[in-house]
């Protein structure tokens, strides 16, 4: 995935999930640190003020301190506080339909890294993380800032642990063969039935008092089957784990 494509994707996800809230809105939602999902992290990191995001820029005095849970993906090299010793098994063995072309060492980028990148919102109240696996890129976003009601439709917060999957319909309806290549008509080469390309999946996961959004971009034909797999996408959400953030003391 090119840097310019990553920037476009980040911008899209930020707008879709209301990160660009009104600068006048200063109310921050309680992240729900007391949810059982964060218990191991709280026990390991809470007493010390919380873990920092790996690779964050700036000095200790100038780096962003996130007040909401920063989520990572098991098996990508980040070690969650409170986790057992040893590296996590590869995603290919734990996530259904995970693409074989995906790198085992993804590039992880977190924004903001400095207060100047906070876009006028309270520092540490939101973040966007990109996990670039090469043939598939995942953008994860979270925010404590109260979203614009027009962007959410006034929908109530779902129960913690709930997962919903929607598809951006840019490519919806096109057919693809077993290798994920777009084909004309309803059949692939040799008369094999083609499956529908559903488009770009947008996954929302409620944890604690916040809803986290994941946009999954399967940028190569070999990875498109994963984007069409509900079991795979749900399996991916089961690998989310808190890796940083400062719980209240």
N, C-alpha and C positions, 0 to 999 in steps of 0.2 A: 504494500500500500504506500503510495507516494505521500510526502509531507503535505502537499496541497490537498490531496483527497482526504487525509486525516483531518485537516482544518475544516474542510467543508462538512464532514460528517459530525465533527464536534459542534459546529454551529447549528446544524440541523437538530441534533439531539437536545442542545440547550434550549432552542426555541420551542421544540415539541413538548418539553417537560417543564417549561415555565421558569428556567433559571434566570431569564432576563426579566425578573419581576420589577415592579415600580421601585425606583430608588427611594421613594418616600416611605415604603413599607419597611419598618424596622422590627416588626414582631417576628420572633423566632419560635418555631415549633419545638416542643420537647422531643428529643430524638428517641426517647424510650430506652435509655440505657439499662433500665431494670428488667428488660425482657430476657427470658431464659436463654435466648439465642446468643446473648452477649456475656453470659455468666463467666465462662472460662477466661475471656479477654479481660473482664473487669477484675477478676481475682488476680490475674497475672500482671496487669498493667495499671489498674486503677489507683493503687496506693502510691505509685511513682508519678502520677499525673498523666499517664498514657504514653503510648509509643509514637515515635515520629514516622513519617512516610519515608521509606527508603529512597535515597537519591534526591531528596528535596534540596533545592538550591538555597543559598543564603546562609548567614551565620545563625547560631542558635538564637540570638536576639532578634534577628530579622526574618526568620522562617515563619511560614504559616503554621499555626497550631489549630488543628481542626477540632471543633467541639461536637461534631457528629461522628458516628462510626465510619471509618474508612474501610471499605470492603476490598478484598483481593480475591483471587481465584486459586484454590489449592492446586499445586502442581506447576505453578509458574515461577517458582523460585523465591517467593516471599514467605518468610517464616512467621506465622501468627503467634503472638505472645500466648503462652499457655498451651501451645500444641506440643505433642510428644516429640521425642527426638527422632531424627531421620527425615529424609526428604519424602514428600508425598508421591504416591505412584503416578505414572503418566496419565493424563486426561483420557487417552485412548482406551485405557482399561476401565475407566469409571464413568464415562459419558457416552451414551448410545450414539452411534453414527458420527462420532468425532472424526473429522477428516484426517486421513493419513498424511496429507500434504502439510498439515499445520506444524509449525516449528515447536520444538520442545523447550525453546528458550525465547519467549516472546519479549518484544520491547514494550516496556510499561512506562507511560507518560502520565503525570498527574498535573492538573491545572486547577487552582493557581498554586504556584510555587513561591510567590512573593506577595506581600500585601498589595503591591501596585497592580497585580493581575486580578484583583477581587471584583472588578467591574462595578465599583460603587456600593456593593453589598457588604454586610458585616464580614470582616476577615475571619476565615475559618468556618463560615456558615454553609458553604457549598463546595463541591468539587466535581470535576469530570476526569475520569481515568480511561485511557486508551490501552488496550491489550492487543498489540499487533503480532499475530501469529504468521504473517506472510500471506497465506491464501485465505485467511479469515481474520477479520478485525472486530473486536468487541469494544464498544464504548459504554461505560458505566457512569451514570450521573446520580447525584444526590444533593438535596438541599434542605436546610431548615427554614428557609425563607417562605413565608406564606405565599402560595402561588396566586396568580390572578384568577379569580373565580371563573372568568370567561374561558380560561384555558383548561379548567378541570370540569366545567359543567356543574359545579357544586356537588359532585359525587362524594359520598361519605368515605372515610378511610376504611379499607378492607382489613380483615382480621390478620394479625401478624402471622407470617408464614404462607400467605396466599400468593399465588402466581397466576398472572393472566398473560396470554400471548395474542398479539394482534399483528397484522401484516400491512406494511406500507405497500400500496398496490401499483407501484411503478412498473413492475414486471408481471403482476398477477395475471394468470390466465394463459401465459405462454407455456408451451410443453417442453420437457427436457427428457433426454434419454438417461440410461443407467449411469453414465459418466457425468451427468449434470450439464450436458451441452444442450443448448436450445435447438429444437428441431421444428420443422414445419409440419402442421397437421397433427393428427392424434396418434401417430405411430412412429416409432424410431426405426432405424435401419434394421432390415431383416424381418420387419413386421412385428417387432416387439412393442408392446404397449408403452406409450410415453406417460410420464406423470406430470402433473401440473406444477409449474413453478409458482409458489404462492407470493413471492415478492420478498421484501426485506422485513424480517421479524423484529418487532418491538416487544420486549418482555418487561413486565412490571412485577416487582417483588416487594411485598410489604413486610418489613421487619421492624419490630418495635413500633414507633409512632411515625415512621417515615416510609415513603414509597420510593424505591430505587428503580431506575430505568436502565435497561440494557438494549442497545441497538446492535444487531449482529449483521455484519456485512461479509457475505461469502463472495470474495472477489475473484475466485477461480472456479471453473466448471467442476473441478474435483471436490470442492467444498459445498456446493449448492445443496446436495442431499441433506447436509446437516441443517441448513437453514429451513428446509421443508419438514424437518423431523420434530414433532412436538415432544416426543420422548427425549430426544437429544437436548432440546432447549430446556426442558424441565430438569434434565440431568445436570446441565450446566449450572442452573441456579442452586442446585444442591451442593455445589462446590464453593459457593460464596462463603467467605469467612472474614471476620474483622481482623485487620492487620495494623490499624493505627487509629488515632483519635483520643480525645481527652474526656473521660467520664467525669461527672462531678464528684468531688471528694466528700 
